[in-house]
């Protein structure tokens, strides 16, 4: 039996409203002098970035899409995950390489753990176990 669950982490397409606002704001400047129409390349580049950048996760692979390409990671190649100071998630491969997972943040780790098929531990379950063992008032407890 195959599990067809696929999760896509992407920027909300409503971000294109901001790109449209930038186009409106650039218009008076772009037509102020000949040649300034090239300023329209900035909102165009932002729109391409909003639409292209995403991470697609399924039970077999993770694919990190960027504007200039993509990188597919098979779960068996994954050594672990690294979270930086800005809460961005990086896939650490067995060979030592690191691949940033676009749009994935630390708060998305429970979803990654669920899709991975228990290849990644659930951080919320671990935090609950640690909190309960330390007597933390917000620690989890198991019901039997």
N, C-alpha and C positions, 0 to 999 in steps of 0.2 A: 504494500500500500504506500503510495506516495503522498506526501503532504505538499499541497500547492500554495502554501501561505507565502506571500511575498509582501514585504513592507518597503515603502519608498520614503526616505527622508529627504525633503526638499524645502526650499524657501516657498512661502505661500505666494501664489501667483498674484495676489493682491498687491505685492511689491511693485508690480508693473504700473500701478496707479502713481506711485512716486516717480517712476521713470517718465510717465506721461507728463507729470508736473514739471519735471526737468526739461522736457521738450518745450513745453509752453514757456518756461522761464528763459530758455536759450534763444527762442525765436526772435525777440527784438534785437538781441546782440548779433545773432547770425546774419540778419539782414541789414545791419548797421554799416557794413563795409564789404566790398567784394572779397570773396575768399573765406569769409568767416563761417560760411555754411559747413565747413569742416567740423565745427563744434557739435554738429548733430551726431558725430561718431561717438561721442561720450555716452549719451543716453542709449544709443544703439548697442554699444559694448556692454553697458549695464543690463540691458534687456536680455541679451544673449547669455550673460552670466547667470541671471535669475532663472532662466528657463533650463539651461544646461546642467548646472551644478546640483548634484544629488547623490545619494547613496542608496542603492537597491540591495536589500538583504533577503535571501531565501534560505531554505534549509541546507542547501549545498554550497552556496557561494555568497560573497559580498562583492559588489561592484561599485567602485568610487568613480563617478563621472565628473569630469572637469571640462572646462571650455575647450581645451586642446587635447582631449583624449580621455581614456578610462583605464582603470586597473582592476582586474578581476582577482579576487583572493578566495581560494578554496579553504574551507574551514580547517582542513588538515595541515595547511601551511601556516596557520595562525599560532603563534607562541603565546600571545596575550594582547592586552590592550593597555595603552598609556593615556592618561588624562593630564593635560597640561594645566597651567594656572588659569587659563581662560575657559576651562571646562570643555575644551575640544577633545575629541577622542581620536587616537592614533592606533592603527593596527600594527602590532609588532610581529614581524614574520620570523620564522625559524632561522632564516639566514641572517637575521639582525637588521634587515631593512625595516623602515617605518613608513606607513602610508596613512596620510590624513584621511579620515572619513568625513567628507564634506557634509555639513549641516547636522551631523550627529553630535549630540552633547551628552554630558554625564547623566543628565536626567533621562536619557533614552536607553541607558544600559539594561533595565529590566526587559525592554522589548527585544533588544539584541540577545539577551540570555534566553528568552522564550523561543525565538526563531532559531537559535543555534542548535536546538535539540540537546540541551544540557552540555554542550561543548564549552560554554561559558557559564560560570556560576552566577546565580541571581544575586546581585549586590544587596537588594532589599532583604532577602532571606538571611544573608550573612550578617547584615547589620542588626537584624532582629535577634539572631542567635547571640551575637556579641553583647548586645544591650541586655539581654536576659541573663547572661552569665555574669555580667558585671553588676547586676542589680540596678541597672539604669531604669528610671521610672518610665521612660518611653520605649523600653526594650520589648521585643516581641515575646510571646509565650506560645507554647504549643498546646493544643487542645487534643486530648486523647479520648 
